[in-house]
C-alpha cells in the first residue's frame, strides 16, 4: 500500500511539472495560450488573445463589383520579429457589420510572405468601409498564434454581363431557319437595364451568305440572374464562321452611361452537300496481293472539296494515306485505297472519312462523313494451297491434330489451370465497384495524364477511359473538358468527333472546369474520375474523397482505383512535394 501511494505521488508531481512547462515559452517574452484553437467542422475558431505580429496589406484599395479581385499579402512572425515555421493558416474577412464574408484555410511557408486572391463575388452587395482580417497560424512544431488586422476598401457598384451559347459549335441546316440558344448572365454587382443585342461586330471564317435575326432588346436582368434568348440564322451556303455580337446595357447605379460588351464567339458550321454513297471493306486478301478499299462519294456542290480517309491496321500498310487530303470534284466518284499485307492471320482494321475545312486563317476544321467502321481482315498465306500431301503440310496437319486431341482429352486439366489463373489475376487486379450509377469524367485532367511524344494531351486517354467505364457498373457517363483543350489536344478532329457524337461536352471559354464538374456531380449524384485533388474546394464540397475515383493510364491501358481512404495525408504529401520542388 505504501509503495502504491508513493508511485501515485510521483506521477502527480510529474504531471504538474509537465503542465507548468507548457505554460512557459523559454524562447519568447510573451505568455502563450495553453489550449489549442477550438476545432469546428475542420475550421479554426479565432480566440480572443493575440500573440503574433501579422504583416498584412491589400491591393488594390479600390475595387469594382463584378470586375476586380482583391489581392492579399500576409506574413506571420513572433512578437520579437522572428519567423514562425511552416503552418496551417486559417483566416477570415468580416465586413463593417462583423459579418463573415470570406474564409479560407491554407498551408503556407510562413517564413516568407504569401499571397491570396479573394474573388470579386465576395464583395457583391458590400458597400465598402473598414474590413477586418482575423488569422491563426497552427504550426506543427509550435503553439498556435493569432493575429488581427483591418483595412479600408472602397467597393464601387458596377454591372457586367456575359453572353455565351450553350451549344457551341452550332451545326446548322442549309435553306432552313435555325434557332441558336444564347444566355446573358449578369455577373456584376448591380442590376443592369436596357440590355440589347445589337449588330454583329466580328465575323471570321469561310465565305458564305447567311441571314441573321434576333429580338433581344431592352431587357432588365437583376444581379446574379440570367436571360435565355434565341438568335435565328438562315444560311444560303455551306460555311464555317465565328460570330461575336455587341451587347449594350446600362446599370441602375449609372443609368446615363451606356456600356458595351462583346459576346463569346459562336462557331457556326453549315455542312456542304457531300455524302458517302457506299464503301467496301473486303474480309480477306491473299498474301502478296493488294488489299483494296473502295468508296463512292457524291459531291452535289459546284466546286472541289477535300476529304481525309483515315485507316488503322497493324499488319496492312497503306502508303501515302496519313493526313493526306483527296480532292473530290462535283458529281459521283469511285475512289480506291491500296494496302500491302505484311503478315498472314486475322487483323483488325478501322476506316473513317472526314471532310476537311480550311478557314481564311488557315485553321483546319473536320466534319465527319463516315463514322469509324471496323472490319476483321484475314490475310491468307501463299502456301495455303489444297495440295495437302506435301511433306510440310502433311506433318503440320498431323501435329495440329495431335495437339487438338491432347487438348480435348486434357481439357479438365487445362480448365483447372485457367480457373487458377483467373483467380490469381482477380486477386492481383480486383474489379473495383462504386456506389453510384453516374460518373463525370474530368476530360482535361485525363487527356494530360499520359502525354504524347510531342508533349501534348492525348485524345486516346479520353477514349480509353470512356471504353473502360462502359464495362463498369455505370449507367450514365458524362465527359466534360475545358474549352482550351480543343486547341491543345494532339488530334483535334477526333475530339471534335466525340463532341458531335455527344460523348463529350466542351465548356464555354472562361468557365472554371473544376467548379462545374463539382456542381454537376452534386446535382447528378455522381462519381468523378480525376487525379485532381480539388484542394481549394474541400470546404464547400466535403464529399469529394467519397466520390473521386483516382486512376492510372499505363501504355494506353486504364486502371481504376478505389476512392481515397486517407485524403488528408495524400494532400499533405502533395503539398510537401510542391514545397520541396
TORSELUM-241558 format. One record per residue (C-alpha): x, y, z; residue in one letter. Coordinates in steps of 0.001 Angstrom, whole numbers, plus 524288, in hexadecimal, padded with zeros to 5 digits. Layout:
<atoms>
XYZA;...
</atoms>
This chain:
<atoms>
800008000080000X;80B148094E80366X;81200806597F67FX;8056B808F47EE99X;80351816037F5D7X;8116D819E97F316X;81008816AE7E489X;8036F81E997E375X;809E782A537E9FDX;81545829D67E07AX;80BCB829217D4FFX;80434835057D9D9X;810DB83CDD7DB69X;8154F839677CD92X;8083E83D6F7C7B5X;808E584A5C7CEF3X;8169484CFE7C9C2X;81217849CA7BBD2X;806AB8537F7BC3BX;80F6885DEC7C253X;8191485C537B70FX;80E2C85DC97AD27X;80AA586B5C7B25FX;81874870D67B0BDX;81F27873B77A3A5X;82DC7874DF7A62BX;8300E87AF4798B8X;825FA885E9799BFX;8231F890E67A349X;8143988F7E7A23BX;80AD5885F77A8A3X;804A187CA779EEDX;7F7608761279F7DX;7F764868417A4B2X;7EB6A8638E79D91X;7EBDF8619678ED5X;7E1578682A786AAX;7D3FE861B678743X;7D17E8593E77B63X;7C41385A277754BX;7C141853E27681AX;7CFF6853A67657BX;7D0C38628E766A0X;7D858869B47710FX;7D062872F677991X;7D77F87F8877CCCX;7DAA98811E78B56X;7DA2188E2279258X;7E8D188ED579508X;7F3838935B78BB6X;801E588FC178C88X;807A0891DB77EEEX;80AD589CDB77588X;8027189C3F7695CX;807F08A39E75D9DX;7FCB18A5FD75445X;7F9518AEAF748D1X;7EFD38AEA873D4EX;7F05D8B21C72F04X;7E9088B976729ECX;7E2648C2047341FX;7D7138C4B872ACDX;7CFFC8B9E47237DX;7C42C8B93571A8EX;7B94A8AF5071C4DX;7B90A8A4C071214X;7C6908A88270D28X;7D1AD8A8DF71714X;7D72E89E7E72003X;7DDC58A26772CBAX;7EC0589E7B72E8CX;7F08589BE273C81X;7FEA389B1E740FDX;800F58957774EADX;80C67891E175762X;80D2188BF77651CX;8180088DC476F1EX;81A1388D9A77DD7X;8191C89A25785A4X;8280189ACB78578X;8273B89A7577679X;82CE888CBE77523X;825D7884D076AE7X;81BC387A5676DF7X;81E4286CFA767A7X;815968670F75D0AX;807758671A76162X;7F96B864AC75DE9X;7F3AF8725D75D49X;7E52B874D375E90X;7E04A882A075C24X;7D3388892F75A2BX;7CE868968D755B6X;7C30F89D7075C10X;7BC148A9C975789X;7B86D8B5FD75F13X;7ACF58AEAB76540X;7B6248A3E776A4DX;7B02489A5E760A3X;7B96788FE275BA5X;7BA078916874CBAX;7C5E28890674944X;7CE4C87E7C74F9BX;7D8EE8753D74B69X;7E2AF86B7F7510CX;7EFEB86A5574A66X;7FCEC863A574D01X;8079086DEA74B7CX;815FB86FFA74D7DX;814A487AEF75772X;8231487E07756BBX;81F4C8866A74B36X;813BF88E8274691X;80899886ED74087X;7FE8F88C4D7371AX;7F033888BD7362DX;7E59788D3C72CDBX;7D7CE890607319CX;7CE5B88F3072600X;7C60989AC172207X;7B96E893727258DX;7BD128951E733FDX;7BAA28A3BB73351X;7ADD38A39272BB3X;7A3EB8AA4A73468X;7AE838B03973D06X;7AEC38BEF973E8CX;7BD0A8C054741D8X;7C2E48C5B474E62X;7CB968BF77758A2X;7CD728B0C575736X;7D3F58A8287617BX;7DCDF89C9375F3EX;7DEB2892AE76A1BX;7E891887E376888X;7EE7987C9677015X;7FB158756076CCAX;7FB1886776771F1X;80911862867707DX;80C9885437771F7X;8181F857BB77ACCX;813668638878297X;807918688E789DFX;7FC5686EE878288X;7FDEE87D6077F3AX;7F2D68870977CD6X;7F2A48945D77677X;7E8EE89EC177203X;7EA068A98B767CDX;7E0B98B35A7619AX;7E06B8BA0E75478X;7D7E48C3F074D8DX;7D2568C01F7406BX;7CA168C7D9736DAX;7C06C8BF3872F7FX;7BAF28C5AD72355X;7ADE38C0A171E39X;7AE298BBC57103EX;7A6A18B3177070AX;7AD1F8A9486FE2FX;7A6A08A0036F4A4X;7AB7F894306ED5FX;7A51188E046E180X;7A8468801B6DD83X;7A23F874D26D5DCX;79F72867C46DCA1X;7A0A3860216CFBAX;7AD8B864AE6CA2BX;7B0E5861576BF70X;7A35C861B96B92EX;7A0CD858CE6AD7BX;796BA85F5F6A4A2X;78EB585A6C69919X;78EF5861A868C39X;7828486810686C6X;77BB286749693F9X;7795A8702369F9AX;782B086BBE6AA4FX;780DD8708D6B831X;78CD58715E6C0E7X;78AFD872FE6CF90X;792C187D486D6C3X;793BC881386E503X;796E988E996EAAEX;79BD088E256F8D2X;79C7D899D4701EAX;7A98E8970A70872X;7AB238A48670E5DX;7A71D8AA6E71B34X;79AED8B1F47176FX;78EC78B11A70EE3X;790D28B3B97005CX;786748B9B76F796X;784568BC526E913X;78BEA8B0016E591X;78B8E8AF026D6B5X;792678A61B6CCFFX;795ED8AF506C1FBX;79E2E8ADD26B5CFX;7A75D8A2C16B2B2X;7B49D8A8BD6B557X;7BDDD89DF66B0E2X;7BCCF892A46A753X;7C801889F36A303X;7C8CA87D5469B49X;7C536878A368DB7X;7BD38880BC68448X;7AEA787E4368389X;7A1C88857B684AEX;798DC8846869073X;78D4188C5A69544X;78D0188F186A3DCX;782178945E6AC87X;780278964F6BB1BX;7765789C886C45BX;77E4089EFC6D0AFX;77B728AD346D3F3X;77A078B54D6E061X;77B088A9EC6E9E7X;77CED8AC316F88BX;784D98A1FC70009X;786398A22670ECBX;7933C89FE07157FX;797288918A71425X;78BBC88E4670B00X;78BDD88A8D6FC9CX;783B988BA86F038X;781F4880DE6E613X;77FBC885706D827X;77FB7880C56CA15X;78753885696BE25X;782A3880646B0DEX;78B6587D276A548X;7877587A1669748X;7936B8754B68FA5X;7934D87551680ABX;7A09286EC867F4AX;7A9518655B68681X;7B30986C4068F53X;7BB3486C3669B9FX;7BAAA879256A2F6X;7BCBD87F226B051X;7B32B889CB6B461X;7B3FB893386BFD0X;7A96389CF46C389X;7A9328AA326CA0EX;7A1948AAFD6D6D4X;79DC88B8A36DB87X;7982F8BB236E911X;7970B8C4E56F427X;797298C33C702F5X;78DD58C84A70D52X;7998C8CE8A71424X;79D5E8D618707E4X;791608D6466FEC5X;796B38E11F6F610X;7A2F68D9F76F19DX;7A1998CF856E71AX;7AB168C4386E847X;7AF938BAE86DDBAX;7B3458AC856DEADX;7B7A28A2AA6D469X;7B15D8952B6D4D8X;7B8AA888456D4C4X;7BB508840E6C6A8X;7B12787AC16C0F9X;7B660870896B788X;7AC9D86D716ACA7X;7AE4B861CF6A39DX;7A5B085FBB697ACX;7A9ED8532B6912DX;7AB2B8522A68247X;7A2D4848B467A63X;7ACF883DF96796FX;7A9948300D67DA9X;7AF8F8227767DCBX;7A6D581A66674E4X;7AD1280D1B677D0X;7B9C88069E67BE8X;7BFD57F90C67BF7X;7C94A7F311685CDX;7CD277E55F680F2X;7CD8E7DAE468B69X;7D96D7D3B7685B2X;7E5487D54C67CEFX;7F01E7CC356783EX;7FDDE7CEE967CAEX;805377D5BA6719CX;7F8EB7DC3F66C41X;7F3C57E9F766EC3X;7E8FB7EC0C678A5X;7DFAE7F5BB67213X;7D5DE7FE9B678F5X;7CB86804AE67026X;7C2A68101D6737AX;7B92F8181C66B2EX;7B701826A966DB8X;7AC6E82F876682CX;7B02583DED667FFX;7A4248464966511X;7ABBD8530766628X;7B13F85A4965A69X;7BF1C85A4065F79X;7C9B7850F9663E9X;7C95284CD467226X;7D3858454B679DFX;7D20183900681FFX;7DBA28321668B04X;7DACB8231E68BC0X;7E02281D6D69863X;7E41280F0869977X;7EA37807966A4BFX;7EF627F9A46A355X;7FBEC7F42F6A933X;7FED97EA1A69EABX;7F9E37F0A769234X;801C97FC7968DBEX;7FAAB8076A6866BX;804B98107C68064X;801FB81EFF67ED1X;7F53181F1868682X;7F8748253369394X;7F31C8332969444X;7F2868346968561X;7E70883BD667F79X;7E0408364C6737CX;7D9C98400466A2FX;7CBD183C8566630X;7C5F18443065AB8X;7B7558456665857X;7AFBB8390465509X;7B13C82A916589AX;7BEBF824C165A7AX;7C4788174F65D57X;7D0B1817ED665B0X;7DA5C80D0D668C0X;7E43080B32673B3X;7EEB0800AA6726EX;7F5477F9A567DB3X;8004C7EF9867E3BX;7FEA57E425687E0X;80A987E1D669072X;807767D51369772X;7FD077CAA96967FX;7F2547C90A6A09AX;7E6447D09C6A4A6X;7E8587DF146A755X;7DF027E9D06AC19X;7DD367F5736A2E9X;7D62E8026F6A519X;7D22080BDD69A60X;7CC028198069AC9X;7CAF58256F691EEX;7CADC833C8695E7X;7C7DA8400B68E35X;7D2B384A1E68FB9X;7CFB2858A3690E0X;7D9D98635268FBAX;7D5D08709F694E6X;7DB4187DB7690A7X;7E4DD87CE969BF5X;7E98586F84696F5X;7E392868DB6A2CFX;7DEFF85B1969F7CX;7D1B1856046A365X;7CD258480A6A15CX;7BF2D8434969F3FX;7BC07834C469FF3X;7B78082EDB69316X;7B8F98208C696BFX;7B96B81C536A4EFX;7C3D2812646A88EX;7C136805076A29FX;7C7AB7F8B26A7F9X;7CB217EC816A03FX;7D2C57E0006A364X;7DB5E7DD2C6977EX;7E0FE7CF9C694F1X;7EE0F7CF7568DE1X;7EF687C21A6875DX;7FD577BCF3685DAX;802057B90F67849X;805937AB4967D01X;7F7787A845680BEX;7F4BA7A07067436X;7EBD67945167427X;7F77D78AEE67189X;7F74A7852067F28X;80040779D267C2EX;80C8B781F967B5CX;815A177DDF686A7X;8157978ADE68DFEX;806AD78C3C68D1CX;8047E77DF2690A2X;80CE277E8869CF6X;806E678BBD6A0BAX;7F93D7860C6A008X;7FDAA77A176A7B3X;80398781E36B2D5X;7F82678B676B367X;7EEC877FC86B436X;7F726779C46BEEAX;7F715786666C6DBX;7E858787E16C54AX;7E64D779CF6C9C5X;7EEEA77B926D5B0X;7E813788676D8F4X;7DAC6781D76D7A0X;7DDCB776726E0A5X;7E51577F496EA24X;7DAEC78A096EA3AX;7D7CF788176F89CX;7E5FC78A956FC20X;7E6A57967E6F338X;7D9DC79BE46F89AX;7DEFA79A427065EX;7EB5F7A19B702EEX;7E3617AC666FC77X;7DAB77ADA77087EX;7E6B17AEFA7112DX;7EC697B94E7081CX;7DFAF7C0FE70849X;7DEE67BFEA7170EX;7ECF17C4827188AX;7EAA97CFD170F14X;7DE8A7D40071670X;7E66C7D445722EDX;7F0F27DC9D71CADX;7E7E27E5D871575X;7DA7B7E50371C0FX;7CF2A7EB8871532X;7CB5E7F7C671CC1X;7BCE97FAC971E59X;7B73880819721AAX;7AA9180BC27289BX;7A5068154971E90X;7A004812B3710C1X;7A43F81FA670A8CX;7B251824017086CX;7B82C8310070402X;7C526830966FCA0X;7CED283BCA6FE6AX;7D28083B956EFF1X;7DD998457A6F0BDX;7E3FD83E936FC46X;7E2EF831576F57EX;7E84A836746E881X;7F46D83C1D6EF32X;7F6E482FCF6F77DX;7FF59828E56ED44X;80499832AA6E354X;8083282FCA6D534X;815F982F986CFB4X;8141A83DE96CC01X;810B4841016DA42X;8023F8435E6D778X;7F61783E1C6DE50X;7F0EA831CC6D7BFX;7E33082F0B6D2D3X;7E699820856D449X;7E6118223D6E31BX;7D802827366E2ADX;7D35281CB46D93AX;7DA03811FB6E131X;7D3B8817196EDBEX;7C61E817816E783X;7C7EB8098F6E281X;7CCB5804FD6EFE0X;7C13F80B126F73CX;7B778805746ED8BX;7BB917F80D6F2B7X;7B9907FC1F700ECX;7ACC77FD5870861X;7A99980B33703DDX;79CF880DE66FC8DX;7A03B81C066F8E6X;7AD938216B6F4E3X;7AF84830216F321X;7BC798358E6EE14X;7BF74844096F060X;7CB6984BAC6EBB9X;7D03E859B66EBD3X;7CED38619C6DF3CX;7DDA8862F06DE31X;7DF748543C6DC92X;7DAA7854D96CE5FX;7E67C85D326CABAX;7F02C855036D2C1X;7EC29847056CF6FX;7F4D583E9E6C6BCX;7E9DB83AB96BD45X;7DFD5845936BC63X;7D6BD83F0C6B2B5X;7D4D3833256BB6DX;7D11E83C0A6C6ABX;7C774843386BDDBX;7C1B7836076BA1BX;7BF4C832BC6C879X;7B8AC83FEE6CA7BX;7AFE983E356BE9BX;7AC558304D6C281X;7A83A8355A6CFE9X;7B28382D6E6D73CX;7B947839B06DC30X;7B5598477E6E053X;7BE5D853266DE41X;7BC5785DFE6E81DX;7BB7F86C316E36FX;7C789874B66E48EX;7CAC787A4C6F1F7X;7C252870616F918X;7C95386A27704B9X;7C96385BAC7013BX;7CBEC856E570F30X;7C07385EA2714C6X;7B759859D7709FAX;7BB5284B9A70BD3X;7B90784C3771A87X;7ABEA8530C718DEX;7A78C8494370E7CX;7ABEA83DB2716D1X;7A41D842F27224FX;797F48455371A0DX;798D18381971316X;79D0D8309371F56X;7A8B582BA771797X;7B6968269B7194DX;7C21282E6E713ABX;7CD898287970C42X;7D911831A070E28X;7E6B5831D4713F3X;7E44A84004717E8X;7E31084092726D6X;7DA0584CC272600X;7E12185222731E3X;7DB5185FD373120X;7CD4785AC273129X;7CD8F8519173CD4X;7C71185B61745E5X;7BAFF85C5773D32X;7BB0E84E477383DX;7BF228454D7438FX;7BA518396F73BEBX;7C54E83A12731C4X;7CD3D82EDE73782X;7C167825E17381CX;7BEAA827AA72993X;7CBC182AB572303X;7D0F781ED671B9CX;7DFC981F587199AX;7E55B8185D70DD5X;7F1DA81465706E7X;7F4448140A6F836X;7FFAE80B526F496X;802EB809156E641X;7F4F880C836E288X;7EEDF803136EC90X;7E5D3809116F6D9X;7E61480468704FFX;7DBA78098570E58X;7DE9380A8071CE9X;7D5B780AE1728D6X;7D191817FA72E1AX;7DB9381E3673727X;7DBB8818BB744FEX;7E535822A574A94X;7E37E82F3B742CAX;7E9588383374D18X;7F6538311974D43X;7F684830C973E57X;7F46B83F7573D8BX;7FED1841E4747E3X;8089C8397874073X;8056E84091733C5X;8074084DCE73A42X;8142E8495C7400EX;818B38451873280X;814EA8526772CF8X;81CA08592B737D8X;8289C850B073581X;82836853FB726FAX;
</atoms>
